[in-house]
Amino acid sequence: MFGLLCGSALVDPVWAFNSCITSVLDSRPSQLPMDGSDPVVVGTNVYMAYTTGNEVDFLTSHDSGLTFARHRLDRSNQTSPAHVHIAALGARVYVTWVATVDTVAQVFFRLSTDHGNNFSPAIALGVSGDFSPHITVSGLGVSVDYGTTSNFVVASSQDGGVTWPNSPAFALQGSVLGEGWVARLGETIVAGWSEVNPSNPSERPTYVETSVDGGATYTVSQLSTIPKSGTERQVEVSSTTGIFYIAATDLSVNDHLLGGNQVLWTSLDSGTTWTEQVLAPGTDAPMMAVKGSTVYLTWRQNLADGTSFIALDYSLDSGQTWATPIDLSGPVGYPSPVPDMTYLPALSLTGGLFSEVYESQGSVFVRSSGDISKGISMPINLGPGTNAMIGGKNVLWLGPATGQNQAIYYARCS
């Protein structure tokens, strides 16, 4: 491994960091696909996972990213692992991914109760379809959503992932559009998906299912019929206020180049009723993060001149009012993201820290703020790469291919 200091950006005391130390975590054959999870931070523990070929590598650090130990999580009879996702709470760490066994794609799950040092044997939660599983955790309640070719499934555990008695499947009328999503607070679970109406393809209804008994029973409702979807929707819950949020893109006003409008649904009653707000224009479905009464949305926005930029919007009052969207691409002298940018931005909230990573013209940039109402730091260029992921002050990305090999980079910012 080697260390390289990136930065530094001009900062105010509200900024969370202004420089990053970069190192090489791994080297892999460049022809192999890579899929990973945003780093997860719990105190001084940092957890990361990604696929390399037919392996799922899990890395754990107990010293805030100074050193890492590596574990292989997949089983020897698995092939083509992908869609890795991590969640953690206290000493418990949860990892899920999709892999093929005997030509059948399945969703696998492993549990650690000692900060990622040891893991229980992998168990198969069910057969997987086209979109990624996601984990949500509240206390010892754990829920994982995933899709089959004909159903959207929410598996739930009440004992911290040891047993999984509840895995209801919700039948699809058409084909799933993009990803499903799930959030949990205590016994309340809110999950959902969007799909194409087979009798009227211009309608892409969004469905929401809500459970108030830990996943034993659900109430399913149709949130909308117009195409409020995109590459991904997201649901989040504030553990402070108990408010659930769903973010999406309204494609009923879709322009092939420019996209539609960002939409936020808010529920104050555990998903029973929802209030809709139409926000700023957006080309891609937004990423969302919630901390207390602060809600962040970030997305890519194409412009009529063929350029695009990364936008950030936020609300400090649980989504009631919103600031003017910020162009995260940076001031004059920093490159704007190109229109054919493959990956969406990723954002993270850890403690009082807001941080975001995005890709622009082949390079990875990170920005941060300790108080978003007072502004955000200048971008830090971490170097060339793709597949950027972020958790707190930790960034993971895939470097450019050099011959037959490709490096996986890690940056620890301060």
Backbone hydrogen bonds, N-H to C=O, Kabsch-Sander energy under -0.5 kcal/mol:
donor,donor_aa,acceptor,acceptor_aa,energy
4,L,22,T,-1.4
6,C,4,L,-0.6
6,C,20,C,-3.6
8,S,18,N,-0.7
9,A,18,N,-1.6
15,W,12,D,-2.2
20,C,6,C,-2.2
21,I,412,R,-2.4
22,T,4,L,-3.0
22,T,20,C,-0.6
23,S,410,Y,-2.7
25,L,23,S,-0.6
25,L,408,I,-2.9
26,D,408,I,-1.3
28,R,406,Q,-2.4
30,S,404,Q,-2.5
32,L,29,P,-1.6
37,S,49,A,-2.2
40,V,47,Y,-2.5
42,V,45,N,-2.4
45,N,42,V,-2.2
46,V,61,S,-2.2
47,Y,40,V,-2.7
48,M,59,L,-2.4
49,A,37,S,-0.5
50,Y,57,D,-2.1
51,T,35,D,-2.4
52,T,55,E,-2.0
53,G,33,P,-0.9
55,E,52,T,-1.2
57,D,50,Y,-2.8
57,D,55,E,-0.6
58,F,71,H,-3.3
59,L,48,M,-3.4
60,T,69,A,-2.4
61,S,46,V,-2.2
64,S,44,T,-3.1
66,L,63,D,-1.0
69,A,60,T,-2.5
71,H,58,F,-2.9
73,L,56,V,-2.9
73,L,71,H,-0.6
74,D,56,V,-0.6
78,Q,75,R,-1.8
79,T,100,T,-2.0
82,A,98,V,-2.5
85,H,96,T,-2.5
87,A,94,Y,-2.2
89,L,92,R,-2.3
92,R,89,L,-1.9
93,V,112,S,-2.5
94,Y,87,A,-3.4
95,V,110,R,-2.2
96,T,85,H,-2.3
97,W,108,F,-1.6
98,V,82,A,-2.9
99,A,106,Q,-2.1
100,T,79,T,-3.1
101,V,104,V,-2.5
104,V,101,V,-1.5
105,A,103,T,-0.5
106,Q,99,A,-3.1
107,V,126,G,-3.0
108,F,97,W,-3.2
108,F,106,Q,-0.6
109,F,123,I,-2.1
110,R,95,V,-2.3
112,S,93,V,-2.5
115,H,91,A,-3.0
117,N,114,D,-1.0
120,S,111,L,-3.1
123,I,109,F,-2.2
125,L,107,V,-3.0
125,L,123,I,-0.6
126,G,107,V,-0.9
128,S,105,A,-2.5
129,G,147,G,-3.4
134,H,145,D,-1.3
136,T,143,S,-2.3
138,S,141,G,-2.6
141,G,138,S,-2.3
142,V,157,S,-2.4
143,S,136,T,-2.4
144,V,155,A,-2.8
145,D,134,H,-1.8
146,Y,153,V,-2.3
147,G,131,F,-0.6
148,T,151,N,-3.1
152,F,170,F,-2.4
153,V,146,Y,-3.2
154,V,168,P,-1.8
155,A,144,V,-3.0
156,S,166,N,-3.2
157,S,142,V,-3.0
160,G,140,L,-3.1
166,N,156,S,-1.3
167,S,165,P,-0.6
170,F,152,F,-3.2
171,A,169,A,-0.6
172,L,150,S,-2.7
175,S,196,V,-0.6
177,L,194,S,-2.7
178,G,176,V,-0.7
181,W,192,G,-1.6
183,A,190,V,-2.3
185,L,188,T,-2.6
188,T,185,L,-2.0
189,I,211,S,-2.7
190,V,183,A,-2.7
191,A,209,E,-2.5
192,G,181,W,-2.0
193,W,207,Y,-1.6
195,E,205,P,-1.9
196,V,175,S,-2.7
197,N,203,E,-2.6
200,N,197,N,-0.8
203,E,200,N,-2.8
204,R,225,T,-1.2
206,T,224,S,-1.7
207,Y,193,W,-3.2
208,V,221,S,-3.0
209,E,191,A,-3.4
210,T,219,T,-2.4
211,S,189,I,-2.5
214,G,187,E,-2.7
216,A,213,D,-0.8
219,T,210,T,-2.4
221,S,208,V,-2.9
223,L,206,T,-2.9
223,L,221,S,-0.7
224,S,206,T,-1.2
228,K,226,I,-2.9
229,S,227,P,-1.5
229,S,249,T,-1.4
234,Q,247,A,-1.7
236,E,245,Y,-2.2
238,S,243,I,-2.2
239,S,237,V,-0.6
242,G,238,S,-2.6
244,F,267,S,-2.0
245,Y,236,E,-3.2
246,I,265,W,-2.3
247,A,234,Q,-2.6
248,A,263,V,-2.2
250,D,261,N,-3.6
251,L,227,P,-3.1
251,L,249,T,-1.0
253,V,250,D,-0.7
254,N,251,L,-1.6
255,D,259,G,-1.5
259,G,255,D,-2.6
260,G,282,G,-1.9
261,N,250,D,-1.3
262,Q,280,A,-3.5
263,V,248,A,-2.8
264,L,277,Q,-2.5
265,W,246,I,-3.0
266,T,275,T,-2.3
267,S,244,F,-2.5
272,T,269,D,-1.2
275,T,266,T,-2.6
277,Q,264,L,-2.3
279,L,262,Q,-3.6
279,L,277,Q,-0.6
282,G,260,G,-2.9
283,T,300,R,-1.7
284,D,300,R,-1.4
287,M,298,T,-3.0
289,A,296,Y,-1.7
291,K,294,T,-2.6
294,T,291,K,-2.4
295,V,315,S,-2.4
296,Y,289,A,-3.0
297,L,313,D,-2.8
298,T,287,M,-2.1
299,W,311,A,-1.9
301,Q,309,F,-2.8
303,L,307,T,-3.1
306,G,303,L,-1.8
308,S,337,P,-1.0
309,F,301,Q,-1.9
311,A,299,W,-3.1
311,A,309,F,-0.6
312,L,326,I,-2.1
313,D,297,L,-2.9
315,S,295,V,-2.2
318,S,293,S,-3.4
320,Q,317,D,-1.1
323,A,314,Y,-2.4
326,I,312,L,-3.5
328,L,310,I,-3.2
328,L,326,I,-0.9
329,S,310,I,-0.6
330,G,327,D,-0.9
334,Y,331,P,-2.0
341,M,338,V,-1.7
346,A,357,V,-2.4
348,S,355,S,-2.6
350,T,353,L,-1.7
353,L,350,T,-2.1
354,F,369,S,-2.6
355,S,348,S,-2.0
356,E,367,R,-2.5
357,V,346,A,-2.7
358,Y,365,F,-2.3
360,S,363,S,-2.7
363,S,360,S,-2.0
364,V,383,G,-2.8
365,F,358,Y,-3.2
366,V,380,I,-1.8
367,R,356,E,-2.4
369,S,354,F,-2.3
370,G,14,V,-1.4
374,K,371,D,-2.1
375,G,372,I,-1.0
377,S,368,S,-2.7
378,M,10,L,-0.8
380,I,366,V,-2.3
381,N,379,P,-0.5
382,L,364,V,-3.1
382,L,380,I,-0.7
383,G,364,V,-0.7
385,G,362,G,-2.2
386,T,398,L,-2.5
389,M,396,L,-2.7
391,G,394,N,-2.6
394,N,391,G,-1.9
395,V,411,A,-2.3
396,L,389,M,-2.5
397,W,409,Y,-2.0
398,L,386,T,-2.8
399,G,397,W,-0.6
399,G,407,A,-3.1
402,T,405,N,-3.4
405,N,402,T,-1.7
406,Q,28,R,-2.4
407,A,400,P,-0.6
408,I,26,D,-2.7
409,Y,397,W,-2.8
409,Y,407,A,-0.6
410,Y,23,S,-2.7
411,A,395,V,-2.6
412,R,21,I,-2.3
413,C,393,K,-2.9
413,C,411,A,-0.6
414,S,19,S,-2.7
